Amino acid sequence: MVKACVLIKAVPTKMDGILNYVRGLPHVKKAYFVFGRFDVVCFIEASSPSEVAELTAKINAVEGVRSTETLMEA
């Protein structure tokens, strides 16, 4: 099991749609708005690092996502 945290920077007018999309992805355990440099955070539990990479790629493809930063447990 690989656990990861994905930090998302988003266009302010698209944040609701991004959060709803991320919450519907498989392996996403929690997702919510945050304050600071990032706008949305989600926590993933996947079977492999490549699965985390696939989910991150899906998130990056969403309209309104400016950038992401993925933090995987060591």
N, C-alpha and C positions, 0 to 999 in steps of 0.2 A: 504494500500500500504506500503510495506517494501522496504526501500532503503538500499543498501549495496555497499561497495567498496571491491573488492577482489584484494589483492596484491599477485603477483605471482613471485616466483624465478624459473628461467628456465635455462636449458642447453643452452649455447650460440648458438650452431649450430641448435637448434630446435625452436628458438624464433619466426621466421617468421610463421612457421606452427601453433604454439600455438596461436599467435595473430589472425591468420585467423580463427582458430577453435572457439576461444572465441567470436569473432565478429559475428559468425553465430549462436550462442546459443540464444534461446528465452529469453526475458527479459533483455538482455545485451543492454544498451543504448549507452555506449561509451567504447572503449578499445584502448589503445595505449602503446607504449614503454616508459619507464621512466629510469632515471639514479639514481644510489644509491644502497641501499640494495636489492631492488626489480627490476625486469626486465620488467614486464608488469603489468598494472593496468586496471581493468574493473569496470564499474559502472552498478549495477543491480537495476531494479525496479520489485519486485515480489509481489505476493498477500499474502504471508505468510513467516514466518521464515523457515518453513520446505521446502518451495520451494527454498529459498536461499541455504539451506543446500544441496539440491539435485543438484543444479547447481554447487556448490563448489565441490561436490563429482565427478561430471563429469569432471571438470577442473583438479582435482587432478589425475584422471585416464589417462590423456593425456601423451603420451610418451614425456619425456623431462621436465616435470614439476617436480621440486625438492620439492617445498613446497608452501603453500598458507597461507595467513592470511586474514581473513574476518572481516571487520568492519561494523557492522549494526548500523543504526541510532537508537537512543533511543527514 
